[in-house]
């Protein structure tokens, strides 16, 4: 085993990498390099090199990062920025990570269209709950089954066809990326499968094309089965993926998710601010 192998912490990097932790640690490395440069300019280069390597291989270099980074980001009101933009340390390319297909749309217009075209309906007995119609649920399940049988490249192509802008798709960072002059989106394969299937199902019900992509994120709450494997979904609380969490159960960051009981794929992350109530 090489020295590099002993330094690697895959549980804190790759798809488990935490955006806030990475950015804060990169900033710390830059500051350390600047301080070193005031003593001797030549010291800045090794500081940056070693620091960047450690962030890339281990996830972070500042002790205790998992304990303070998420709270610090939230206190600064920057959580939305890190939700959509993440930097993979050691890789000079920044990736824009948008986890939905939402465009600017009037919520009332969107909700009205979902009712008019038979996507959702009110529950019986005046319980004020909303449900998928049988027609839409059936169409959505059929489209997800079709996409599960598709190749990864086919899923990329299908995603590029439904995003609300002209773009080119590719497999990137273990997910599906579509980029163009009008926008950019990056989706986990599970969400790409569910969202594309939802758009196709809405097309079968003649939902206006301009409203299909914006409806995908709120519709994730109603997903009838796991897009990845077809298994059942349930709500659960899981440890946050931020650098693997902290050492103790009591102070480990957690989040509430809608996830598959069979393959653990996450379909939706519930918003603590209650925004999930809007459709």
Secondary structure as the mmCIF struct_conf table of DSSP 4:
data_model
#
loop_
_struct_conf.conf_type_id
_struct_conf.id
_struct_conf.beg_label_comp_id
_struct_conf.beg_label_asym_id
_struct_conf.beg_label_seq_id
_struct_conf.end_label_comp_id
_struct_conf.end_label_asym_id
_struct_conf.end_label_seq_id
HELX_RH_AL_P HELX_RH_AL_P1 UNK A 3 UNK A 7
HELX_RH_3T_P HELX_RH_3T_P1 UNK A 10 UNK A 12
BEND BEND1 UNK A 13 UNK A 13
HELX_RH_3T_P HELX_RH_3T_P2 UNK A 14 UNK A 16
HELX_RH_AL_P HELX_RH_AL_P2 UNK A 19 UNK A 39
TURN_TY1_P TURN_TY1_P1 UNK A 41 UNK A 42
HELX_RH_AL_P HELX_RH_AL_P3 UNK A 43 UNK A 58
BEND BEND2 UNK A 59 UNK A 59
BEND BEND3 UNK A 62 UNK A 62
TURN_TY1_P TURN_TY1_P2 UNK A 63 UNK A 64
HELX_RH_AL_P HELX_RH_AL_P4 UNK A 65 UNK A 75
TURN_TY1_P TURN_TY1_P3 UNK A 76 UNK A 77
HELX_RH_AL_P HELX_RH_AL_P5 UNK A 79 UNK A 84
STRN STRN1 UNK A 85 UNK A 86
TURN_TY1_P TURN_TY1_P4 UNK A 89 UNK A 90
BEND BEND4 UNK A 92 UNK A 93
STRN STRN2 UNK A 95 UNK A 96
BEND BEND5 UNK A 100 UNK A 100
BEND BEND6 UNK A 104 UNK A 104
HELX_RH_AL_P HELX_RH_AL_P6 UNK A 107 UNK A 116
TURN_TY1_P TURN_TY1_P5 UNK A 117 UNK A 118
BEND BEND7 UNK A 119 UNK A 119
STRN STRN3 UNK A 120 UNK A 122
HELX_LH_PP_P HELX_LH_PP_P1 UNK A 123 UNK A 123
TURN_TY1_P TURN_TY1_P6 UNK A 124 UNK A 125
BEND BEND8 UNK A 126 UNK A 126
STRN STRN4 UNK A 130 UNK A 132
HELX_RH_AL_P HELX_RH_AL_P7 UNK A 134 UNK A 148
TURN_TY1_P TURN_TY1_P7 UNK A 149 UNK A 149
BEND BEND9 UNK A 150 UNK A 150
HELX_RH_AL_P HELX_RH_AL_P8 UNK A 152 UNK A 162
BEND BEND10 UNK A 163 UNK A 165
STRN STRN5 UNK A 168 UNK A 172
TURN_TY1_P TURN_TY1_P8 UNK A 173 UNK A 174
STRN STRN6 UNK A 175 UNK A 180
TURN_TY1_P TURN_TY1_P9 UNK A 181 UNK A 182
STRN STRN7 UNK A 183 UNK A 188
HELX_RH_AL_P HELX_RH_AL_P9 UNK A 189 UNK A 204
TURN_TY1_P TURN_TY1_P10 UNK A 205 UNK A 206
HELX_RH_AL_P HELX_RH_AL_P10 UNK A 209 UNK A 219
HELX_RH_3T_P HELX_RH_3T_P3 UNK A 220 UNK A 222
BEND BEND11 UNK A 225 UNK A 225
TURN_TY1_P TURN_TY1_P11 UNK A 227 UNK A 229
STRN STRN8 UNK A 233 UNK A 239
HELX_RH_3T_P HELX_RH_3T_P4 UNK A 242 UNK A 244
BEND BEND12 UNK A 247 UNK A 249
TURN_TY1_P TURN_TY1_P12 UNK A 250 UNK A 251
STRN STRN9 UNK A 254 UNK A 260
TURN_TY1_P TURN_TY1_P13 UNK A 261 UNK A 263
STRN STRN10 UNK A 266 UNK A 269
TURN_TY1_P TURN_TY1_P14 UNK A 272 UNK A 273
BEND BEND13 UNK A 274 UNK A 274
HELX_RH_3T_P HELX_RH_3T_P5 UNK A 275 UNK A 277
#
